[in-house]
Amino acid sequence: MSYQSNPIFEYFTDSDKITCKASGAVTGKTLVKLAPGGADQCPVVTTAAAGDLAYGVAGWDVKDGEKLTVYRRGVLSITAGAALKGGDQVEVGASGKAVKATTGKPVGKVHADATNGADAAVAVNF
């Protein structure tokens, strides 16, 4: 019987969501980014700022230090930070809201028109 040396450890495999810890208050249905600290299987996230590289979408509102589920794949409701049209590529806008992509860091495509402040159905795959 042979064994491989230095094998990989799969923290998550083909996962569409992950449990994270909030750094600061996080609002549900907004885009979040990774923050310093945390553990291999429970990273720390904070609300993404405009132009940031997003890690996923917050599943619900949490206070600083609380745990939440971050969704990383699927067609998800993300709060629109501007009027969006079906087919628009979106990126992180102010307060982690989805806005039309301009920086080259798109997070997904909008399925149907959405007004500013409404839920936008966005196909994402982080």
N, C-alpha and C positions, 0 to 999 in steps of 0.2 A: 504494500500500500504506500503510495507516495503522497506527500503533502506539499503544498505550494508555500513558498516563503513570502512574507510580506503581503498577505492577502488584503483586499479592499474590504472595508466595512460599509455596508449599505445603511446609512441613517434613514433614508427614505427612498423608495423606488417608485417611480411613476405616480407620485402623489399629487392629488389635486388640492390638498389643503394641509396645513400644519399648525400645531399649537405654538403660539408665541407669547412673549411677555411684553407688555407695553412700557415704553419709556415716555412718560407724559401721557396726558389724556389722548385717546384716539377715538375718532368718530366712525361709526359703522358706515359701510358702503363708500369709504374713501380709500385712496391708494396709500400704501405704507412702504417704507424703505427699511433696510437693515440698519441697526444701530450697534454701537460697541457694547460688549458684555454678553450675557446669556450663556447658554450651554449648547453643546452639539445638537441635542434633540429638542431644544426650546430656545430659539434665537430671540433676541430683543428687536422690536420694531418701533418705529415712530412715524408720525404723519409725514408723508413725502411733501417736499416743497416743489414749487414750479420748476420744471426742467430736470428734477431728480430722476434717477434710475429706479423705478418702482420694483418692489419685491412681490407684491400681491395686493389683495383687497381685504380690508378689515371686515370681519363678519358681523360685528355689533359694536356699540359704544362701550368703552372701558375707561377706567381711571388709571392713573400712573401705577405701575406695578402689578396690575391685574393681568390675567391670561385671557387670550382670545384666539379664535381660529382665523387664520389668514388663508384666503382662497387664492389659488395660483393657476387654475385652469378652468375653462368652461365659458358659458355665456352668463355673465354676472351683472347684477344691478350696481352701477357706480354712479354716484351723485355727479351730475353735469355741472361744470363751472362756467358754461356758456351754452348757447343754443348749438345743438349738434344735428347733423343730418345723417340718415342711413348711409353707410359706406365710408363715412369719415374715419380716418385713422386718428386715434386720440393718444394723448400723453398726459403727464401729471401737470395740473395747473395749481393755482393757489389753494392752500388748505387740503391738498390731496384730491381735489376734484378733477374730473376728466374734461379736457379741452382739446380742440382740434390740434393735431400734431404740427409743430413747426421746427422743433429742435433736432429731429432725427432720432428721438428716443421713444417711438410709439409703443404703446402697451396693448393695443388691440384695435378692432374695428366695431363701429356702432351698427347695430342691426336695424334700428328704426329711429326716426327723428325724435329728439328730446329737447325740451326747453330748459333754460338755465335754472338750476336748482332741483330739477326733476330727476328721477331715476332713468339712467340710460342703460339699455341692454347692450353690453359690450362683450364681444368674443375675445378672450384673453388666453395667453399661454406663456407664462413667465418662465 
